[in-house]
C-alpha cells in the first residue's frame, strides 16, 4: 500500500540550491484579465500567485531562483525588484507593515530572469535554464500549482533526491475521469510508504489508457541529465516539447522516483479552483479570516434559502 506524504521536517543543508519557475504561458484560460496582465500576477488575496511559489522555494532552502518568462511579462520582473519611490513614500508615512510587504519579494531569494523566445512547451522552458543551472540538480515549480504554505512537499522531494539521486516528481492520486488532464505515472512501490519508483510516464492519457491514477503535479527535482534528454526530445502532444516525454526516457533507466502527496494543492490555472484558492487562503488569514468567514457563512446561508437573501448580505454589517 502506498501511503501519501503529507508533512516532513526539512533536513540539513542540501546540494540542490536552484529553482526554475516557468512563467512564459499566455494565460488564455483567464482572458481577458490576462490580455495585459501576466496570469502569474493574478492576486491570491493580496499577493500574486507567483510570490507563493517563490516563497515555497525559499522555505525549502532554494535561494537561487530563475524565472523563465516571455513577452509582456515585465510585471513579474518589477514585482521581485526594489521599488524605491514606493518604499520611500511608505517609509515617510511610517507605514512599516506595507513597507515590509513591498520589500519582501526582492528579499526572498536571488532572482534571475530569462525569456523563452518561442512558446515551445514546458520541456523547452526547462531547457532554457540550462546555462544558468549548469551541471547541478535543480527544482522546477509550476506557477499554476500552488502548494499550501503549511505543507512541506518540496522539502520531502529534496530528501528523496538526497537518498536516491536521479530525478523526483510529485504525484497525486486523482479520479480516473480526470487523469486526461495530467501527465500520468506508472509506478512500483519501494520500502518507503510515500515513495514510488516511476517506471513510465505518459502525457494526458485517456482513462482507459492511463497506467495508474497517479497524476504528475507541478513540482519536480531534476537531475541535470534531463537537459541532454530534452535536447533530443522531439515535439510531442500539442506540437510542444514535453517534459513528461523526457522524464519517460529517464524513467526507463530507473532514475526517476515519485513522492505521493495528498496535502492541500490549488490549481490556480482553473477559474473555479482559483476562486476556491482565494476563499480558502482568505479564511486562513488571521487578519481577514474571522470577518470574511462570518460574511461567507451568511452568504452561503442565503444561497441555501433560495438566493434572495445572499444578494443583500453586507460585509460591513457582518463585521459590525
C-alpha contacts under 8 A as a table, 3 or more apart, distances in Angstrom:
res1	aa1	res2	aa2	distance
1	X	189	X	7.86
1	X	193	X	7.29
2	X	189	X	6.92
2	X	193	X	5.28
2	X	194	X	5.75
2	X	195	X	7.56
2	X	196	X	7.86
2	X	260	X	7.77
3	X	193	X	5.11
3	X	194	X	4.93
3	X	260	X	7.33
4	X	193	X	7.35
4	X	194	X	4.87
4	X	259	X	7.59
4	X	260	X	4.66
4	X	261	X	4.87
4	X	262	X	5.63
5	X	8	X	7.88
5	X	153	X	7.56
5	X	194	X	5.24
5	X	259	X	6.90
5	X	260	X	5.63
5	X	261	X	4.74
5	X	262	X	6.41
5	X	263	X	7.53
6	X	151	X	6.85
6	X	152	X	7.49
6	X	153	X	7.25
6	X	261	X	6.07
6	X	262	X	6.07
6	X	263	X	5.27
7	X	151	X	5.89
7	X	152	X	5.44
7	X	153	X	6.87
7	X	156	X	7.87
8	X	152	X	5.69
8	X	153	X	7.34
8	X	155	X	7.09
8	X	156	X	5.91
9	X	152	X	7.39
9	X	155	X	7.66
9	X	156	X	7.86
10	X	60	X	7.20
10	X	152	X	7.50
10	X	155	X	5.49
10	X	156	X	7.13
11	X	14	X	7.95
11	X	155	X	7.60
11	X	159	X	7.09
13	X	61	X	7.66
14	X	17	X	7.24
14	X	61	X	7.99
14	X	158	X	7.54
14	X	162	X	7.54
15	X	137	X	7.65
16	X	62	X	7.06
16	X	136	X	7.19
16	X	137	X	5.64
16	X	138	X	5.63
16	X	139	X	7.49
16	X	158	X	7.39
17	X	61	X	6.81
17	X	62	X	4.52
17	X	63	X	6.10
17	X	64	X	6.22
17	X	138	X	6.74
18	X	62	X	5.52
18	X	63	X	6.61
18	X	64	X	4.74
18	X	65	X	5.79
18	X	66	X	7.64
18	X	133	X	7.03
18	X	137	X	7.65
18	X	138	X	5.10
18	X	139	X	6.39
19	X	57	X	6.87
19	X	62	X	6.32
19	X	63	X	7.91
19	X	64	X	6.22
19	X	65	X	4.75
19	X	66	X	6.22
19	X	138	X	5.57
19	X	139	X	4.56
19	X	140	X	5.66
19	X	141	X	7.19
20	X	65	X	5.81
20	X	66	X	4.82
20	X	67	X	5.90
20	X	68	X	7.26
20	X	126	X	7.36
20	X	129	X	7.15
20	X	138	X	7.30
20	X	139	X	6.11
20	X	140	X	4.76
20	X	141	X	6.39
21	X	65	X	7.24
21	X	66	X	6.17
21	X	67	X	4.76
21	X	68	X	6.15
21	X	140	X	5.87
21	X	141	X	5.18
21	X	142	X	5.92
21	X	143	X	6.88
22	X	67	X	5.88
22	X	68	X	4.72
22	X	69	X	6.59
22	X	122	X	7.34
22	X	125	X	6.20
22	X	126	X	7.14
22	X	140	X	7.71
22	X	141	X	7.31
22	X	142	X	6.11
22	X	143	X	7.14
23	X	40	X	6.95
23	X	67	X	6.47
23	X	68	X	5.47
23	X	69	X	4.81
23	X	70	X	7.30
23	X	142	X	7.69
23	X	143	X	6.76
24	X	68	X	6.20
24	X	69	X	4.17
24	X	70	X	4.52
24	X	71	X	7.67
24	X	73	X	7.55
24	X	115	X	7.64
24	X	116	X	6.68
24	X	119	X	7.42
24	X	125	X	7.90
25	X	39	X	7.95
25	X	69	X	7.90
25	X	70	X	7.46
25	X	119	X	7.39
26	X	34	X	7.58
26	X	38	X	7.55
26	X	39	X	7.48
27	X	30	X	5.76
27	X	31	X	7.00
27	X	34	X	6.00
27	X	38	X	7.18
27	X	39	X	5.35
27	X	269	X	7.92
28	X	31	X	5.35
28	X	34	X	7.14
29	X	269	X	7.25
29	X	270	X	7.34
29	X	271	X	7.67
30	X	33	X	5.80
30	X	34	X	5.81
30	X	39	X	7.31
30	X	269	X	7.98
30	X	271	X	7.22
31	X	34	X	5.11
31	X	35	X	6.02
32	X	35	X	5.21
33	X	36	X	7.17
33	X	37	X	6.57
33	X	39	X	7.99
34	X	37	X	4.64
34	X	38	X	5.58
34	X	39	X	5.56
35	X	38	X	7.75
36	X	72	X	7.12
37	X	41	X	6.78
37	X	42	X	7.59
37	X	72	X	7.80
37	X	73	X	7.70
37	X	75	X	7.60
38	X	41	X	5.36
38	X	42	X	7.16
38	X	72	X	7.22
38	X	73	X	5.80
38	X	75	X	7.25
38	X	76	X	7.55
39	X	42	X	5.45
40	X	48	X	6.58
40	X	49	X	5.51
40	X	50	X	5.22
40	X	76	X	7.71
40	X	143	X	6.45
40	X	144	X	7.61
41	X	48	X	4.56
41	X	49	X	5.93
41	X	50	X	6.44
41	X	75	X	7.59
41	X	76	X	6.85
42	X	48	X	5.28
42	X	49	X	6.11
43	X	46	X	5.74
43	X	47	X	5.20
43	X	48	X	4.12
43	X	49	X	5.91
44	X	47	X	5.46
44	X	48	X	5.74
44	X	49	X	5.77
44	X	277	X	7.24
44	X	278	X	5.25
44	X	281	X	7.77
45	X	278	X	5.76
45	X	281	X	7.39
45	X	282	X	6.27
47	X	51	X	6.56
47	X	52	X	7.59
48	X	51	X	5.59
48	X	52	X	7.32
49	X	52	X	5.58
49	X	53	X	6.96
49	X	143	X	6.99
49	X	144	X	7.93
49	X	146	X	7.71
49	X	268	X	7.94
50	X	53	X	5.06
50	X	54	X	6.43
50	X	143	X	5.71
51	X	54	X	5.12
51	X	55	X	6.06
51	X	105	X	6.91
52	X	55	X	5.03
52	X	56	X	6.19
52	X	146	X	7.13
52	X	149	X	7.77
53	X	56	X	5.10
53	X	57	X	6.45
53	X	141	X	6.95
53	X	142	X	7.80
53	X	143	X	6.33
53	X	146	X	6.59
53	X	147	X	7.95
54	X	57	X	5.08
54	X	58	X	6.18
54	X	65	X	7.57
54	X	108	X	7.23
54	X	109	X	7.92
55	X	58	X	5.06
55	X	59	X	6.02
55	X	108	X	6.62
56	X	59	X	5.13
56	X	60	X	6.42
56	X	147	X	7.87
56	X	149	X	6.73
56	X	154	X	7.79
57	X	60	X	5.26
57	X	61	X	6.63
57	X	62	X	5.28
57	X	63	X	7.44
57	X	65	X	7.98
57	X	141	X	7.98
57	X	154	X	7.62
58	X	61	X	5.12
58	X	62	X	4.97
58	X	63	X	5.63
58	X	108	X	6.29
58	X	109	X	6.46
59	X	62	X	7.31
60	X	152	X	7.82
60	X	154	X	6.45
60	X	155	X	5.34
62	X	65	X	7.28
62	X	109	X	7.68
63	X	108	X	7.48
63	X	109	X	4.61
63	X	110	X	5.96
64	X	109	X	5.80
64	X	110	X	4.87
64	X	111	X	6.12
64	X	112	X	7.82
65	X	109	X	6.61
65	X	110	X	6.11
65	X	111	X	4.82
65	X	112	X	6.13
66	X	111	X	5.88
66	X	112	X	4.66
66	X	113	X	5.56
66	X	114	X	7.32
66	X	129	X	7.41
66	X	132	X	7.78
67	X	111	X	7.42
67	X	112	X	6.13
67	X	113	X	4.80
67	X	114	X	6.34
68	X	113	X	6.01
68	X	114	X	5.05
68	X	115	X	5.49
68	X	116	X	6.16
68	X	125	X	6.50
68	X	126	X	7.95
68	X	128	X	7.37
68	X	129	X	7.43
69	X	73	X	6.24
69	X	113	X	6.93
69	X	114	X	6.09
69	X	115	X	4.72
69	X	116	X	5.93
70	X	73	X	5.80
70	X	115	X	5.00
70	X	116	X	5.44
70	X	117	X	6.69
71	X	74	X	7.59
71	X	115	X	7.55
72	X	75	X	7.75
73	X	76	X	5.76
73	X	77	X	7.35
74	X	77	X	5.26
74	X	78	X	6.31
75	X	78	X	5.01
75	X	79	X	6.08
76	X	79	X	5.18
76	X	80	X	6.64
77	X	80	X	5.52
77	X	81	X	6.36
77	X	113	X	7.30
78	X	81	X	5.06
78	X	82	X	7.61
78	X	83	X	7.96
79	X	82	X	7.80
79	X	105	X	6.92
79	X	106	X	7.75
80	X	105	X	5.03
80	X	106	X	4.65
80	X	111	X	7.44
81	X	105	X	7.42
81	X	106	X	5.29
82	X	103	X	6.66
82	X	106	X	6.26
83	X	86	X	5.55
83	X	87	X	6.00
83	X	102	X	7.71
83	X	103	X	7.88
84	X	87	X	5.03
84	X	88	X	6.00
85	X	88	X	5.13
85	X	89	X	6.21
86	X	89	X	5.11
86	X	90	X	6.25
87	X	90	X	5.21
87	X	91	X	6.02
87	X	99	X	6.01
87	X	102	X	7.22
87	X	103	X	7.68
88	X	91	X	5.03
88	X	92	X	6.07
89	X	92	X	5.18
89	X	93	X	6.48
90	X	93	X	5.14
90	X	94	X	6.23
90	X	95	X	5.28
90	X	96	X	7.18
90	X	98	X	7.13
90	X	99	X	5.76
91	X	94	X	4.95
91	X	95	X	6.03
91	X	96	X	6.73
91	X	99	X	6.70
92	X	95	X	7.71
95	X	98	X	5.83
95	X	99	X	6.12
96	X	99	X	4.81
96	X	100	X	6.02
97	X	100	X	5.41
97	X	101	X	6.40
98	X	101	X	4.88
98	X	102	X	6.15
99	X	102	X	5.19
99	X	103	X	6.24
100	X	103	X	5.06
100	X	104	X	5.85
101	X	104	X	5.33
101	X	105	X	7.68
102	X	105	X	6.89
103	X	106	X	5.89
103	X	107	X	6.65
104	X	107	X	5.11
104	X	108	X	6.32
105	X	108	X	5.53
106	X	109	X	7.00
106	X	110	X	7.95
106	X	111	X	7.74
107	X	110	X	7.73
114	X	128	X	7.74
114	X	129	X	7.86
115	X	128	X	7.99
116	X	119	X	6.90
116	X	125	X	6.16
116	X	128	X	6.61
120	X	123	X	7.82
120	X	124	X	5.76
120	X	125	X	7.45
120	X	239	X	7.70
120	X	240	X	4.98
120	X	241	X	6.09
121	X	124	X	5.37
121	X	125	X	6.35
121	X	240	X	4.62
121	X	241	X	5.08
121	X	242	X	6.10
122	X	125	X	4.94
122	X	126	X	6.25
122	X	240	X	7.73
122	X	241	X	6.63
122	X	242	X	5.86
122	X	243	X	5.91
123	X	126	X	5.20
123	X	127	X	6.22
123	X	230	X	6.56
123	X	240	X	7.86
123	X	241	X	5.01
123	X	242	X	4.74
123	X	243	X	4.09
123	X	244	X	7.79
123	X	246	X	7.70
124	X	127	X	4.86
124	X	128	X	6.28
124	X	230	X	7.45
124	X	240	X	7.95
124	X	241	X	5.74
124	X	242	X	7.55
124	X	243	X	7.85
125	X	128	X	5.16
125	X	129	X	7.14
126	X	129	X	5.46
126	X	130	X	7.34
126	X	140	X	7.93
126	X	243	X	7.87
127	X	130	X	5.42
127	X	227	X	6.06
127	X	230	X	6.72
127	X	231	X	7.60
128	X	131	X	7.47
129	X	132	X	5.42
129	X	133	X	6.00
130	X	133	X	5.22
130	X	134	X	5.71
130	X	227	X	6.74
131	X	134	X	5.35
133	X	136	X	6.00
133	X	137	X	7.73
133	X	138	X	7.13
134	X	224	X	7.41
135	X	224	X	5.44
136	X	223	X	7.22
136	X	224	X	5.87
137	X	221	X	7.11
137	X	222	X	5.63
137	X	223	X	4.64
137	X	224	X	5.36
138	X	221	X	5.64
138	X	222	X	5.44
138	X	223	X	6.80
138	X	224	X	7.43
139	X	219	X	7.36
139	X	220	X	5.49
139	X	221	X	4.19
139	X	222	X	6.00
140	X	218	X	7.68
140	X	219	X	5.83
140	X	220	X	5.02
140	X	221	X	6.26
140	X	222	X	7.49
141	X	145	X	7.88
141	X	218	X	5.86
141	X	219	X	4.94
141	X	220	X	6.67
142	X	145	X	5.75
142	X	218	X	4.94
142	X	219	X	6.58
143	X	146	X	6.81
143	X	218	X	7.87
144	X	218	X	7.66
144	X	267	X	5.73
144	X	268	X	5.06
144	X	269	X	5.04
145	X	217	X	7.23
145	X	218	X	5.61
145	X	265	X	6.84
145	X	266	X	5.83
145	X	267	X	4.96
145	X	268	X	6.33
145	X	269	X	7.61
146	X	265	X	5.70
146	X	266	X	5.00
146	X	267	X	6.46
146	X	268	X	7.09
147	X	151	X	6.78
147	X	153	X	7.87
147	X	264	X	6.16
147	X	265	X	4.58
147	X	266	X	6.34
148	X	151	X	5.57
148	X	263	X	7.85
148	X	264	X	5.39
148	X	265	X	5.96
148	X	266	X	7.52
149	X	152	X	7.70
151	X	263	X	6.80
151	X	264	X	7.25
152	X	155	X	5.40
152	X	156	X	6.36
153	X	156	X	5.14
153	X	157	X	6.26
153	X	170	X	7.99
153	X	261	X	7.25
154	X	157	X	4.99
154	X	158	X	6.28
154	X	219	X	7.29
155	X	158	X	5.08
155	X	159	X	6.31
156	X	159	X	4.98
156	X	160	X	6.32
156	X	259	X	7.73
157	X	160	X	5.03
157	X	161	X	6.18
157	X	168	X	6.39
157	X	169	X	7.58
157	X	170	X	7.54
157	X	220	X	7.92
157	X	221	X	6.84
157	X	259	X	6.48
158	X	161	X	4.97
158	X	162	X	6.20
158	X	221	X	6.97
159	X	162	X	5.07
159	X	163	X	6.37
160	X	163	X	5.04
160	X	164	X	5.98
160	X	165	X	7.55
160	X	168	X	7.21
160	X	195	X	7.95
160	X	257	X	7.97
160	X	259	X	7.89
161	X	164	X	5.35
161	X	165	X	4.74
161	X	166	X	6.58
161	X	167	X	6.58
161	X	168	X	6.29
161	X	221	X	7.18
162	X	165	X	5.72
164	X	257	X	7.88
165	X	223	X	7.68
165	X	255	X	7.44
166	X	222	X	6.96
166	X	223	X	5.34
166	X	255	X	4.78
166	X	256	X	5.82
166	X	257	X	7.72
167	X	220	X	7.49
167	X	221	X	5.59
167	X	222	X	4.42
167	X	223	X	5.17
167	X	255	X	6.28
167	X	256	X	4.78
167	X	257	X	6.34
168	X	220	X	5.79
168	X	221	X	5.02
168	X	222	X	6.33
168	X	256	X	5.62
168	X	257	X	4.79
168	X	258	X	5.31
168	X	259	X	7.21
169	X	216	X	6.76
169	X	217	X	7.75
169	X	219	X	6.23
169	X	220	X	4.61
169	X	221	X	6.45
169	X	256	X	7.48
169	X	257	X	6.41
169	X	258	X	4.75
169	X	259	X	6.42
170	X	216	X	5.81
170	X	217	X	5.65
170	X	218	X	7.08
170	X	219	X	5.50
170	X	220	X	6.33
170	X	258	X	5.61
170	X	259	X	5.09
170	X	260	X	6.26
170	X	261	X	6.84
171	X	185	X	7.96
171	X	214	X	5.75
171	X	215	X	5.36
171	X	216	X	4.70
171	X	217	X	5.83
171	X	258	X	6.15
171	X	259	X	5.86
171	X	260	X	4.77
171	X	261	X	5.97
172	X	214	X	5.40
172	X	215	X	5.27
172	X	216	X	6.60
172	X	217	X	6.76
172	X	260	X	5.68
172	X	261	X	5.26
172	X	262	X	6.20
173	X	213	X	5.39
173	X	214	X	4.47
173	X	215	X	6.01
173	X	260	X	7.74
173	X	261	X	7.92
173	X	262	X	7.58
174	X	178	X	6.50
174	X	179	X	6.55
174	X	213	X	5.71
174	X	214	X	6.42
174	X	215	X	6.51
175	X	178	X	5.49
175	X	179	X	6.73
175	X	213	X	6.67
176	X	179	X	5.31
176	X	207	X	5.53
176	X	213	X	5.81
177	X	180	X	7.14
177	X	207	X	5.89
178	X	181	X	5.81
178	X	182	X	7.78
178	X	207	X	7.67
179	X	182	X	5.55
179	X	183	X	7.61
179	X	184	X	6.94
179	X	204	X	6.64
179	X	205	X	6.81
179	X	206	X	6.98
179	X	207	X	6.20
179	X	210	X	7.29
179	X	213	X	6.57
179	X	214	X	7.89
179	X	215	X	6.51
180	X	183	X	7.69
180	X	204	X	4.30
180	X	205	X	4.94
180	X	206	X	5.13
180	X	207	X	6.47
181	X	204	X	5.42
181	X	205	X	7.99
182	X	203	X	6.45
182	X	204	X	4.84
182	X	205	X	7.76
182	X	215	X	5.68
182	X	216	X	6.34
182	X	217	X	7.53
183	X	201	X	6.80
183	X	202	X	5.65
183	X	203	X	4.16
183	X	204	X	5.03
183	X	205	X	7.42
183	X	215	X	5.72
183	X	216	X	5.24
183	X	217	X	7.90
183	X	244	X	6.57
184	X	201	X	5.58
184	X	202	X	5.35
184	X	203	X	6.24
184	X	204	X	6.72
184	X	205	X	7.15
184	X	210	X	6.66
184	X	211	X	7.11
184	X	212	X	6.88
184	X	213	X	7.14
184	X	214	X	5.77
184	X	215	X	4.66
184	X	216	X	5.85
185	X	198	X	6.33
185	X	199	X	7.41
185	X	200	X	5.74
185	X	201	X	4.55
185	X	202	X	6.67
185	X	211	X	6.64
185	X	212	X	6.44
185	X	213	X	7.89
185	X	214	X	5.75
185	X	215	X	6.44
185	X	216	X	6.90
186	X	198	X	5.85
186	X	199	X	5.47
186	X	200	X	4.94
186	X	201	X	6.18
186	X	211	X	5.22
186	X	212	X	5.85
186	X	214	X	7.68
187	X	196	X	6.01
187	X	197	X	5.51
187	X	198	X	4.53
187	X	199	X	5.48
187	X	200	X	7.17
187	X	212	X	7.73
188	X	196	X	5.55
188	X	197	X	5.14
188	X	198	X	6.51
188	X	199	X	7.04
189	X	192	X	7.83
189	X	193	X	7.79
189	X	195	X	7.01
189	X	196	X	4.75
189	X	197	X	6.31
190	X	193	X	7.05
190	X	195	X	6.22
190	X	196	X	5.43
190	X	197	X	6.68
191	X	195	X	7.84
192	X	195	X	5.35
192	X	196	X	7.70
194	X	259	X	5.83
194	X	260	X	5.32
194	X	261	X	7.65
195	X	257	X	6.96
195	X	258	X	5.66
195	X	259	X	4.82
195	X	260	X	6.27
196	X	257	X	5.68
196	X	258	X	5.15
196	X	259	X	6.59
196	X	260	X	7.55
197	X	254	X	7.46
197	X	256	X	6.31
197	X	257	X	4.41
197	X	258	X	6.14
198	X	201	X	7.57
198	X	251	X	5.96
198	X	254	X	7.39
198	X	256	X	5.48
198	X	257	X	5.15
198	X	258	X	6.25
199	X	248	X	7.86
199	X	251	X	5.27
199	X	252	X	6.04
199	X	254	X	6.71
199	X	256	X	7.60
200	X	248	X	5.41
200	X	251	X	5.74
200	X	252	X	6.56
201	X	244	X	6.37
201	X	245	X	7.18
201	X	247	X	7.11
201	X	248	X	5.00
201	X	251	X	7.64
202	X	205	X	6.39
202	X	210	X	7.74
202	X	244	X	6.66
202	X	245	X	7.09
202	X	248	X	7.33
203	X	237	X	7.40
203	X	242	X	7.94
203	X	244	X	6.15
203	X	245	X	7.37
205	X	208	X	7.88
205	X	209	X	5.84
205	X	210	X	5.36
206	X	209	X	5.21
206	X	210	X	5.98
207	X	210	X	5.32
210	X	213	X	7.14
222	X	226	X	6.85
223	X	226	X	6.00
224	X	227	X	5.85
225	X	228	X	5.76
225	X	229	X	6.75
226	X	229	X	5.03
226	X	230	X	6.04
226	X	246	X	6.79
226	X	247	X	7.26
226	X	250	X	7.53
227	X	230	X	5.04
227	X	231	X	6.19
228	X	231	X	5.10
228	X	232	X	6.81
229	X	232	X	5.52
229	X	233	X	6.18
229	X	246	X	5.68
229	X	249	X	7.44
229	X	250	X	7.90
230	X	233	X	4.89
230	X	241	X	7.77
230	X	243	X	7.38
230	X	246	X	5.61
233	X	241	X	6.72
233	X	242	X	7.95
233	X	245	X	7.14
233	X	246	X	6.26
234	X	241	X	6.27
235	X	238	X	7.88
235	X	239	X	5.06
235	X	240	X	4.72
235	X	241	X	4.39
235	X	242	X	6.95
236	X	239	X	5.31
236	X	240	X	5.49
236	X	241	X	5.77
236	X	242	X	6.13
236	X	245	X	7.53
237	X	240	X	6.16
237	X	241	X	7.88
237	X	242	X	7.25
241	X	245	X	7.84
242	X	245	X	5.35
242	X	246	X	6.89
243	X	246	X	5.22
243	X	247	X	6.26
244	X	247	X	5.09
244	X	248	X	6.10
245	X	248	X	5.02
245	X	249	X	6.73
246	X	249	X	5.34
246	X	250	X	6.66
247	X	250	X	4.94
247	X	251	X	5.92
247	X	256	X	7.50
248	X	251	X	4.98
248	X	252	X	6.31
249	X	252	X	5.30
249	X	253	X	7.05
250	X	253	X	5.32
250	X	254	X	6.83
250	X	255	X	5.94
250	X	256	X	6.50
251	X	254	X	4.99
251	X	255	X	5.55
251	X	256	X	5.00
252	X	255	X	7.66
266	X	273	X	6.61
266	X	274	X	7.34
266	X	277	X	6.02
267	X	270	X	5.98
267	X	273	X	5.75
267	X	274	X	6.54
267	X	277	X	7.95
268	X	271	X	6.94
268	X	273	X	5.87
268	X	274	X	4.30
268	X	277	X	7.14
269	X	273	X	7.62
269	X	274	X	6.75
270	X	273	X	5.32
270	X	274	X	5.84
271	X	274	X	5.00
271	X	275	X	6.39
272	X	275	X	5.27
272	X	276	X	6.37
273	X	276	X	4.86
273	X	277	X	6.00
274	X	277	X	5.04
274	X	278	X	6.40
275	X	278	X	5.21
275	X	279	X	6.30
276	X	279	X	5.14
276	X	280	X	5.96
277	X	280	X	5.15
277	X	281	X	6.06
278	X	281	X	5.44
278	X	282	X	5.91
279	X	282	X	5.13
279	X	283	X	6.10
280	X	283	X	5.25
280	X	284	X	6.39
281	X	284	X	4.99
281	X	285	X	6.41
282	X	285	X	5.29
282	X	288	X	6.18
282	X	289	X	5.81
282	X	292	X	7.33
283	X	286	X	7.93
283	X	288	X	6.69
283	X	289	X	4.04
283	X	290	X	7.21
283	X	292	X	6.47
283	X	293	X	5.90
284	X	288	X	7.80
284	X	289	X	5.55
285	X	288	X	5.26
285	X	289	X	4.95
286	X	289	X	5.40
286	X	290	X	7.09
287	X	290	X	7.53
288	X	291	X	5.85
288	X	292	X	5.87
289	X	292	X	5.18
289	X	293	X	5.58
290	X	293	X	5.30
290	X	294	X	6.19
291	X	294	X	5.32
291	X	295	X	6.45
291	X	318	X	7.37
291	X	319	X	5.50
292	X	295	X	5.15
292	X	296	X	6.03
292	X	315	X	7.77
293	X	296	X	4.89
293	X	297	X	6.10
294	X	297	X	5.33
294	X	298	X	6.54
294	X	318	X	6.59
294	X	319	X	7.52
295	X	298	X	5.28
295	X	299	X	6.11
295	X	313	X	7.44
295	X	314	X	7.70
295	X	315	X	5.68
295	X	318	X	5.77
295	X	319	X	7.53
296	X	299	X	4.95
296	X	300	X	6.05
297	X	300	X	5.24
297	X	301	X	6.07
298	X	301	X	4.98
298	X	302	X	6.25
298	X	310	X	7.28
298	X	313	X	6.99
299	X	302	X	5.15
299	X	303	X	6.47
299	X	309	X	7.71
299	X	310	X	4.80
299	X	311	X	7.87
299	X	313	X	6.18
300	X	303	X	4.99
300	X	304	X	6.25
300	X	310	X	7.03
301	X	304	X	5.12
301	X	305	X	6.31
301	X	310	X	7.30
302	X	305	X	5.06
302	X	306	X	6.57
302	X	307	X	5.26
302	X	308	X	6.53
302	X	309	X	4.58
302	X	310	X	4.15
302	X	311	X	7.80
303	X	306	X	5.32
303	X	307	X	3.98
303	X	308	X	7.22
303	X	309	X	7.17
303	X	310	X	5.70
304	X	307	X	6.61
305	X	308	X	7.42
305	X	309	X	7.31
306	X	309	X	7.56
307	X	310	X	5.36
307	X	311	X	6.97
308	X	311	X	5.85
308	X	312	X	7.53
309	X	312	X	5.52
309	X	313	X	6.78
310	X	313	X	5.34
313	X	317	X	7.95
313	X	318	X	7.87
314	X	317	X	5.30
314	X	318	X	6.40
315	X	318	X	5.10
315	X	319	X	6.13
316	X	319	X	5.14
316	X	320	X	6.25
317	X	320	X	5.13
